[in-house]
């Protein structure tokens, strides 16, 4: 099962034991962040390792399909099934190495980087910060070598860069839903009236907001100032991550700055919703794989730990995530459901 609109709903079903796994699509954090909020495991793979054929294109240079599961081993098994080249998607690539299913082990010899800007960002809740710090201490106990690093440009410019590139590509991709070639058609007769009604009723407020922003960024006289400049910044973000991976094998941080918020709580404040992706966007802009795993609770709600590696490092992420699960005693069966079954 999969969703372009809300992987969070699928993850809630996985977390509740209603489904063994799900597939989601991630542009700036729509797999990793819902996984963090529901206490499940979510992988955003290296860009190009999983086919996007069949999903609604939003931002083609960012969209990526990935697995949502209860355990890291299940995540690796599902990723092994869906990864690889697809003739129907020319952006896909052959994996440089077979996907390995993680076994028991420690983290000896692993170099773990702690990006200061991602771990001390404004808005990270105290409970989230405490749970992630405990997980980082656990890294040391498992034999990893820890060190600090910096990603100043990635964090400062990642979000504004994303909210220029993603809406611009969305504006182009979603133009095809005009009532003629794809999807919904509302009304007949006059073409312009039909197209206007179709796009008005076929898109919600947030898609319309992003389409208008992207259309403006791509308009004559603004293309180079906005979209072109954002692409240059994206290159800087990629190079900054590459420099960090010369010293470290993996970078760790909170996945989400907060625990799950109430349904509808932020619908009237788009900026607050956008800021929820502050910690996941930089690695997405760089096309890097990221794994979110549960690392504790804050206010009785799950906290996610984000593991980011260089391109095609999924096997390393699975190994690290699996070691964490074993050390934390992560229970793949929700206690309330296990009690009800008994």
C-alpha positions in Angstrom: 0.0 0.0 0.0 1.2 3.5 -0.6 0.3 7.2 -0.4 1.3 10.4 -2.0 -0.8 12.4 0.4 -0.2 11.1 3.9 2.3 8.3 4.8 1.5 9.2 8.4 -1.9 7.4 8.1 -0.2 4.3 6.8 2.4 4.4 9.5 -0.4 4.7 12.1 -1.8 1.5 10.7 1.6 -0.2 10.9 2.1 1.1 14.4 -1.3 -0.3 15.5 -0.5 -3.7 14.1 -3.2 -3.3 11.4 -0.6 -3.8 8.6 2.8 -5.4 8.5 4.3 -2.7 6.4 3.5 0.2 4.0 5.1 2.2 1.3 5.3 6.0 1.3 6.7 8.8 -0.8 9.1 11.3 0.6 10.0 14.7 -0.7 11.3 16.6 2.3 10.6 14.3 5.2 7.2 12.6 4.6 8.6 9.2 5.4 11.0 9.9 8.2 9.0 12.4 10.2 5.7 10.4 10.3 7.9 7.4 11.4 9.3 9.4 14.2 5.8 10.6 15.3 4.3 7.0 15.3 7.2 5.1 16.8 7.9 3.1 13.7 10.8 2.7 11.2 11.0 4.7 8.0 13.6 4.8 5.3 14.1 7.4 2.7 16.4 5.6 0.3 19.2 7.2 -1.8 17.6 9.1 -4.7 17.2 6.8 -7.7 17.4 3.4 -5.9 13.6 2.9 -5.9 11.3 3.4 -8.8 8.8 6.2 -8.7 6.7 4.8 -11.5 3.0 4.9 -10.7 3.1 7.7 -8.1 1.8 11.3 -8.6 4.9 13.4 -9.4 5.3 16.3 -7.0 9.0 17.4 -7.1 10.7 15.1 -9.5 14.3 15.8 -8.3 13.3 15.1 -4.7 10.5 12.5 -4.7 11.5 9.1 -3.4 9.5 5.9 -2.5 10.6 4.1 0.7 9.5 1.4 3.2 7.6 2.0 6.5 7.8 -0.9 9.0 7.9 -1.9 12.6 11.5 -3.1 12.7 14.7 -2.4 10.9 15.0 -6.0 9.7 11.5 -5.7 8.1 12.6 -2.4 6.6 15.7 -4.0 5.0 13.7 -6.9 3.7 11.1 -4.6 2.0 13.8 -2.3 0.6 15.6 -5.4 -0.9 12.3 -6.2 -2.7 11.6 -2.8 -4.1 15.1 -1.4 -4.9 16.9 -1.5 -8.2 16.6 -0.3 -11.8 13.2 -0.1 -13.4 12.9 0.4 -17.2 9.8 2.5 -16.5 11.7 5.1 -14.5 14.9 6.4 -16.1 16.1 8.0 -12.9 16.6 4.6 -11.3 20.1 3.0 -10.9 21.5 -0.4 -10.3 22.5 -0.9 -6.7 26.3 -1.0 -6.2 26.0 -3.9 -3.7 23.3 -6.4 -2.6 21.0 -5.3 0.2 22.1 -7.0 3.5 19.7 -8.0 6.2 21.2 -6.8 9.5 22.3 -9.4 12.1 23.3 -9.0 15.8 26.4 -6.8 16.3 27.8 -3.7 18.0 29.0 -0.4 16.5 32.8 -0.9 17.0 34.8 1.1 14.4 31.8 3.2 13.4 32.4 7.0 13.2 29.3 8.9 14.3 29.0 12.6 13.6 26.8 14.9 15.6 25.9 18.0 13.6 25.6 20.9 16.0 23.0 22.8 14.0 20.7 19.8 13.7 20.9 18.8 17.4 20.7 22.3 18.8 18.2 23.9 16.4 15.6 26.2 17.8 12.3 24.5 18.4 13.6 21.1 19.5 11.5 20.1 22.5 13.4 19.3 25.8 12.0 15.8 25.9 13.0 15.1 22.3 16.5 16.5 23.0 16.9 14.3 26.1 15.9 11.1 24.3 18.2 11.8 21.4 21.1 12.6 23.8 20.5 9.3 25.5 20.6 7.5 22.2 23.9 9.2 21.3 25.3 8.0 24.7 24.2 4.5 23.7 26.3 4.8 20.5 29.3 5.3 22.6 28.5 2.3 24.8 28.1 0.2 21.7 31.6 1.0 20.6 31.1 3.9 18.2 33.5 6.8 17.9 31.7 10.1 18.4 32.6 13.6 17.2 30.9 16.9 16.5 30.6 18.4 13.0 28.9 21.4 11.5 26.3 21.9 8.7 25.7 25.6 8.9 24.6 26.3 5.3 22.5 23.1 5.1 20.4 24.1 8.1 20.3 27.8 7.4 19.4 27.6 3.8 18.0 24.1 3.4 14.4 25.0 4.1 14.2 28.2 1.9 16.0 26.3 -0.8 13.5 23.4 -0.6 10.5 25.8 -0.6 11.7 27.2 -3.9 12.7 24.0 -5.7 9.8 21.8 -4.6 6.9 24.2 -5.4 8.6 25.1 -8.7 8.7 21.5 -9.8 5.2 20.8 -8.4 3.9 23.7 -10.4 5.2 22.1 -13.6 4.3 18.5 -12.7 0.7 19.3 -11.5 -0.1 21.3 -14.6 -1.0 18.1 -16.3 -4.1 17.8 -14.1 -6.2 20.1 -16.2 -9.3 18.1 -16.7 -8.3 16.9 -20.2 -5.5 14.3 -19.9 -5.4 13.1 -16.3 -7.6 12.7 -13.2 -10.7 14.7 -12.3 -12.9 16.6 -14.7 -15.5 19.0 -13.4 -18.0 20.4 -15.9 -18.3 20.2 -19.7 -18.6 22.6 -22.6 -16.4 25.7 -22.3 -12.8 24.6 -22.0 -11.5 27.5 -19.8 -14.4 27.2 -17.4 -14.0 23.4 -17.2 -10.3 23.8 -16.5 -10.8 26.4 -13.9 -13.4 24.4 -12.0 -11.4 21.2 -12.3 -8.3 22.8 -10.8 -10.3 24.7 -8.1 -12.1 21.6 -6.9 -9.3 19.1 -7.6 -6.7 20.7 -5.4 -6.8 21.5 -1.7 -5.5 24.7 -0.1 -1.9 23.5 0.4 -1.4 22.2 -3.2 -2.8 25.5 -4.5 -0.5 27.4 -2.2 2.6 25.5 -3.5 1.5 25.7 -7.1 1.1 29.5 -7.0 4.5 29.9 -5.2 6.2 27.6 -7.7 4.6 29.4 -10.7 5.8 32.7 -9.4 9.4 31.3 -8.9 9.4 30.1 -12.5 7.9 33.2 -14.1 9.8 35.4 -16.5 12.2 37.7 -14.7 12.3 35.6 -11.5 13.5 32.2 -12.7 17.2 32.9 -12.3 16.8 34.9 -9.1 14.8 32.2 -7.3 14.8 28.8 -8.9 18.3 29.1 -10.4 19.8 30.5 -7.2 18.2 27.7 -5.2 19.8 25.1 -7.4 23.2 26.6 -6.7 22.5 26.5 -2.9 21.5 22.9 -3.3 24.9 22.1 -4.7 26.5 23.8 -1.6 24.3 21.7 0.7 25.5 18.5 -1.1 29.1 19.5 -0.9 28.8 20.3 2.8 27.4 16.9 3.6 30.1 15.2 1.5 32.7 17.0 3.6 31.2 15.7 6.8 31.2 12.2 5.4 35.0 12.4 4.9 35.2 12.3 8.7 32.1 10.3 9.7 30.2 7.2 8.5 26.8 8.4 9.7 25.3 11.6 11.1 22.7 11.5 13.9 20.0 14.0 15.0 16.4 14.1 16.0 14.1 13.3 13.2 11.4 15.7 14.3 11.8 18.7 16.6 8.6 17.8 18.4 6.6 14.7 19.2 3.2 14.2 17.5 0.8 17.1 17.7 -2.9 17.0 17.8 -4.8 16.4 14.5 -5.6 19.7 12.8 -3.5 21.7 15.3 -1.3 23.3 12.7 -3.6 23.4 9.7 -4.2 27.1 10.1 -0.5 27.8 10.4 1.4 26.6 7.3 4.7 28.0 8.6 4.5 25.8 11.7 3.9 22.8 9.5 6.9 23.7 7.3 9.2 24.1 10.3 8.4 20.5 11.3 10.7 19.4 8.4 13.6 21.6 9.5 15.8 18.6 10.4 14.9 16.2 7.6 15.1 18.6 4.6 18.9 19.1 4.4 19.7 15.5 3.7 16.8 15.2 1.2 18.1 18.2 -0.7 21.5 16.4 -0.9 19.9 13.1 -2.2 21.1 11.1 0.8 19.5 8.1 2.5 18.0 8.6 5.9 16.6 6.1 8.4 14.3 7.1 11.3 14.0 4.7 14.3 12.3 5.1 17.7 14.7 6.0 20.4 12.5 6.8 23.4 9.5 8.7 24.7 8.7 12.3 25.5 5.4 13.1 27.3 4.5 9.5 26.6 4.9 9.9 22.8 7.5 8.4 20.5 10.8 10.2 19.6 12.6 9.4 16.4 16.4 9.3 15.9 17.5 10.2 12.4 20.5 8.4 10.9 21.8 9.9 7.6 24.6 8.3 5.5 26.3 9.0 2.2 24.7 7.8 -1.0 24.1 4.0 -1.2 24.9 3.5 2.5 21.5 1.8 3.3 23.3 -1.4 4.5 25.3 0.6 7.1 22.1 2.4 8.2 20.3 -0.9 8.7 23.2 -2.3 10.7 23.3 0.7 13.0 19.5 0.9 13.4 19.3 -2.8 14.2 22.0 -2.5 16.8 20.0 0.3 18.4 16.8 -1.7 18.4 18.5 -4.6 20.2 20.2 -2.3 22.7 17.1 -0.3 23.4 14.9 -3.5 23.7 12.6 -2.1 21.1 9.3 -4.1 21.1 7.7 -4.4 17.7 4.3 -5.4 19.2 2.4 -2.4 20.8 2.0 -3.2 24.4 -1.7 -2.2 24.5 -2.4 -4.6 21.6 -0.4 -7.4 23.2 -2.4 -7.0 26.4 -5.7 -7.0 24.5 -4.7 -10.1 22.7 -3.9 -11.8 25.9 
